Amino acid sequence: MSRIPVWIDTDTGVDDAIALLTAVYLDRLGQMEIKGVSSVCGNVEQEKTFVNARNVLYLAGREDIRVYPGADRPLTVPLETAAYIHGENGLGGAKIPISPASFETEKAWDAMYRAARECEGNMELILLGPETNAATAFIKYPDFKQYLKRILIMGGADVGGNRTPSAEFNIYVDPHAAQVIFKSGVPVVMCGLDVTMKAGLTLEEIEKIESSESRGCRLFRESTGTARKIYEKNGAGHYFVHDACPVLFAVCPEMFMGEQAGVFVETRGRITRGKTVSDRDTDVKFGVKNTFVVLDLHREQFAFRIIEALENT
């Protein structure tokens, strides 16, 4: 199996950190090659997500992976964050070592475009937060799409939402950027709430993680407390690792199930802002099937890979 070149764009919060650690582990196994990482505003402000991404990579022993700063606001709407879940620092209050790596000043959209050109059309773009950086790259570089193999996002939902009754958080934060992605002409894999709310760890699996003193397991233990309490209050019996879904889909598509459909984003609605409108189960179709909508996964296999990554970090 050849290594899949990927670029990871992240609003580094709690589950983003777990996703980054998983990606680094997959890179070490020779299953993917991380060409670069970029930060975007979303879960918390961009200056925090930038520092978090750098420090998480350092924690994983990969401070050599360069992190590029991106957008500090959505394309057209005011920024709304989720610090109530991810904590003021984005990592649930966890404190981790500060990366000694030099600070990159090249902007995220320029760096990801350059990397995509160098990969000659084979790079896959993994978007874990609002799609602002990637959308900016498409707007600035009209030929960007010809250098990407596909785009995998954590965002959206075939049905429902978590920021509003109709919208998932990442899409809601910057719906105009998300629309650029779905209209880009690049094949999209949408790991929305339909699958990420099944991508959970049981209490027994959490206890297994917390019994380990690896760096990754300690970060999990110290960062997930607030989010876990919110899930418990809402009656969930699992802790959901949303952002790891597109990372694992990139190398283990057989772990997931879904359907091809047409998907676009509502950008003008008042109560439907950020809704990913899917024609998967409708009589009227968009006429284009631009997105693989992920609907389910083999949960035990998913949990095994997450635990394996955390225990080996």
C-alpha positions in Angstrom: 0.0 0.0 0.0 1.5 3.4 -1.0 1.4 6.3 1.4 -1.4 8.7 0.8 -0.2 12.3 0.7 -2.5 14.5 2.9 -2.8 18.0 4.0 -4.7 18.5 7.3 -6.5 21.8 8.0 -7.7 22.0 11.6 -9.4 24.3 14.2 -7.4 22.4 16.8 -9.8 21.5 19.6 -10.1 18.4 21.7 -11.2 15.9 19.1 -9.0 17.6 16.5 -6.0 16.8 18.7 -7.0 13.2 18.8 -7.4 13.2 15.0 -3.9 14.7 14.6 -2.4 12.1 16.9 -4.1 9.4 14.9 -2.8 10.9 11.6 0.7 11.0 13.0 0.4 7.3 14.0 -0.9 6.4 10.5 2.0 8.3 9.0 4.4 6.3 11.2 2.8 3.1 9.9 3.4 4.2 6.4 -0.2 4.6 5.5 -0.3 8.3 5.0 2.2 11.1 4.5 1.4 14.4 6.2 2.5 17.1 3.8 1.6 19.9 6.1 -0.9 21.2 8.6 -2.8 24.5 8.7 -4.9 26.2 11.4 -8.2 27.9 11.1 -10.6 29.7 13.4 -13.6 27.6 14.7 -13.6 25.8 17.9 -11.5 28.7 19.3 -9.7 31.6 17.8 -7.1 30.9 15.1 -4.2 32.1 17.2 -5.0 29.4 19.7 -5.7 26.6 17.1 -2.3 27.5 15.5 -0.4 27.1 18.8 -2.4 23.9 19.6 -1.6 22.2 16.3 2.1 23.0 16.7 2.1 21.7 20.3 0.1 18.5 19.6 2.5 17.6 16.8 5.5 18.2 19.2 3.8 16.0 21.8 3.7 13.3 19.1 7.3 13.8 18.2 6.7 15.4 14.9 7.6 19.0 15.3 9.2 18.7 11.8 5.6 18.8 10.3 5.1 22.4 9.5 2.0 24.3 10.7 0.8 27.3 8.7 -1.5 30.0 10.1 -4.8 30.5 8.3 -8.0 32.5 8.6 -9.0 34.3 11.8 -12.5 34.9 10.7 -15.1 33.3 8.3 -15.4 34.7 4.7 -18.5 36.9 5.4 -20.1 36.2 8.7 -18.9 36.9 12.3 -17.0 34.2 14.0 -18.8 32.0 16.5 -16.6 29.6 18.6 -17.3 26.5 20.7 -15.1 27.3 23.8 -17.9 26.0 26.0 -17.0 22.5 24.8 -13.3 22.8 24.0 -12.3 25.2 26.8 -10.8 28.7 26.5 -7.5 27.2 25.2 -9.2 24.8 22.8 -7.7 21.7 24.6 -10.1 21.5 27.5 -7.6 23.3 29.7 -4.9 20.6 29.2 -1.4 22.0 29.2 1.1 20.4 27.0 4.8 21.2 26.1 5.4 24.1 23.8 6.8 23.3 20.4 10.3 24.6 19.7 9.7 24.6 16.0 10.2 27.8 14.1 7.0 29.7 13.3 5.8 29.6 9.7 4.5 32.8 8.3 3.3 31.6 4.9 -0.5 31.6 4.8 -2.4 28.4 4.9 -4.0 28.7 1.5 -0.7 29.5 -0.2 1.1 26.6 1.5 -1.6 24.0 0.8 -1.8 25.1 -2.9 2.0 24.8 -3.2 1.9 21.3 -1.6 -0.9 20.2 -3.9 1.1 21.2 -6.9 4.1 19.4 -5.7 2.0 16.2 -5.3 0.9 16.5 -8.9 -2.8 15.8 -8.3 -2.4 13.1 -5.7 -2.9 15.0 -2.5 -6.0 14.6 -0.4 -7.2 17.6 1.7 -8.6 16.7 5.1 -10.7 19.5 6.6 -11.4 19.1 10.3 -12.9 22.6 11.0 -14.7 25.3 9.1 -13.6 25.3 5.4 -12.4 28.9 5.3 -8.7 28.2 4.4 -9.5 25.8 1.6 -12.2 28.0 0.2 -9.7 30.9 0.1 -7.3 28.7 -1.8 -9.9 27.9 -4.4 -10.8 31.6 -4.7 -7.2 32.7 -5.0 -6.0 29.8 -7.2 -8.6 28.8 -9.8 -6.5 25.8 -10.9 -6.3 24.5 -7.3 -8.9 21.8 -8.0 -6.8 20.1 -10.6 -4.1 19.4 -8.0 -6.4 17.6 -5.5 -7.5 14.0 -5.6 -10.4 14.5 -3.1 -11.5 16.4 -0.1 -12.5 14.7 3.1 -14.4 16.9 5.6 -15.7 16.5 9.1 -18.8 18.5 8.8 -22.4 18.7 7.8 -25.2 16.1 8.2 -27.5 14.3 5.9 -30.2 14.8 8.6 -30.2 17.2 11.6 -27.6 19.4 13.2 -25.8 20.2 16.5 -25.3 24.0 16.3 -28.9 24.5 15.2 -31.6 21.9 14.4 -30.5 22.0 10.8 -26.8 22.7 10.8 -23.6 21.1 12.1 -21.1 23.5 13.7 -18.3 23.5 11.2 -20.6 24.3 8.3 -22.6 26.8 10.3 -19.5 28.8 11.3 -18.6 29.5 7.6 -21.4 28.3 5.3 -20.1 30.3 2.3 -16.7 28.6 2.5 -18.4 25.2 2.7 -20.4 26.0 -0.4 -17.1 26.7 -2.2 -15.9 23.2 -1.3 -19.1 21.5 -2.5 -19.1 23.5 -5.7 -15.3 23.0 -6.4 -15.6 20.1 -8.7 -13.3 18.0 -6.5 -14.9 14.8 -5.1 -15.9 15.3 -1.5 -16.3 12.7 1.3 -18.6 14.1 4.0 -18.2 12.7 7.4 -21.1 14.4 9.0 -23.0 13.9 12.2 -24.7 10.9 10.6 -21.5 8.9 11.1 -19.5 10.9 13.7 -22.3 10.5 16.3 -21.7 6.8 15.9 -17.9 7.2 16.2 -17.8 6.8 19.9 -15.7 5.3 22.7 -17.5 3.3 25.4 -16.8 3.8 29.1 -14.7 0.6 29.1 -12.6 1.9 26.2 -12.2 5.3 27.9 -11.0 3.5 31.1 -8.5 1.6 29.0 -7.1 4.8 27.5 -7.0 6.5 30.9 -5.1 3.6 32.4 -2.2 4.3 30.1 0.5 6.8 30.8 1.4 7.4 27.1 1.6 11.1 26.1 -1.5 10.7 23.9 -3.5 9.0 26.6 -2.6 11.6 29.1 -3.7 14.3 26.7 -7.0 12.5 26.2 -7.5 12.2 30.0 -6.7 15.9 30.6 -8.6 17.5 27.7 -11.9 15.6 27.3 -13.5 16.2 30.7 -15.8 19.1 29.8 -17.0 17.5 26.5 -17.6 14.2 28.2 -19.8 15.8 30.8 -21.9 17.5 28.1 -22.4 14.2 26.3 -23.4 12.6 29.5 -25.8 15.4 30.3 -27.4 14.9 26.9 -27.8 11.1 27.6 -25.0 9.9 25.3 -23.3 6.7 26.4 -20.2 7.4 24.4 -17.5 10.0 23.9 -17.5 10.9 20.2 -14.3 11.4 18.3 -15.8 13.3 15.4 -12.7 14.6 13.7 -10.9 11.3 13.5 -13.5 10.0 11.0 -12.1 11.7 7.8 -8.5 10.8 8.9 -9.3 7.1 9.2 -11.6 7.1 6.1 -8.5 8.3 4.1 -6.7 5.0 4.7 -9.5 2.6 5.9 -12.5 3.3 3.7 -13.7 -0.2 4.2 -14.4 0.8 7.8 -17.2 3.1 6.7 -20.5 2.9 4.8 -22.3 5.5 2.8 -23.9 6.6 -0.4 -23.0 9.0 -3.3 -25.3 12.0 -3.4 -25.6 15.6 -4.4 -24.9 18.0 -1.5 -24.9 21.8 -1.4 -25.1 24.3 1.5 -27.8 26.7 2.5 -26.1 30.1 2.8 -29.1 32.6 2.8 -31.6 31.0 5.2 -32.3 32.5 8.6 -33.2 29.3 10.4 -31.5 26.9 7.9 -28.1 28.7 7.7 -25.4 26.1 7.2 -27.6 23.2 6.4 -26.0 20.6 4.1 -28.8 19.9 1.7 -28.5 16.3 0.4 -30.6 14.8 -2.3 -29.8 11.3 -1.1 -33.4 10.5 -0.2 -35.4 13.0 -2.2 -37.6 12.7 -5.4 -35.9 15.8 -6.9 -32.2 15.5 -7.6 -29.5 18.1 -8.0 -28.3 16.4 -11.2 -24.8 15.9 -9.8 -23.4 13.4 -7.2 -20.5 15.4 -5.9 -20.3 13.9 -2.4 -19.9 10.5 -0.8 -22.1 10.9 2.3 -20.8 8.7 5.1 -23.6 7.2 7.1 -22.2 4.4 9.3 -19.0 2.7 10.4 -17.7 -0.4 12.1 -17.5 1.2 15.6 -15.3 -1.4 17.2 -12.7 -1.2 14.5 -12.8 2.6 14.7 -12.3 2.5 18.5 -9.4 0.0 18.2 -7.5 2.3 15.8 -8.0 5.4 18.1 -6.9 3.5 21.2 -3.9 2.1 19.3 -2.8 5.6 18.1 -3.2 7.1 21.6 -1.3 4.3 23.4 1.5 4.5 20.9 2.0 8.3 21.1 
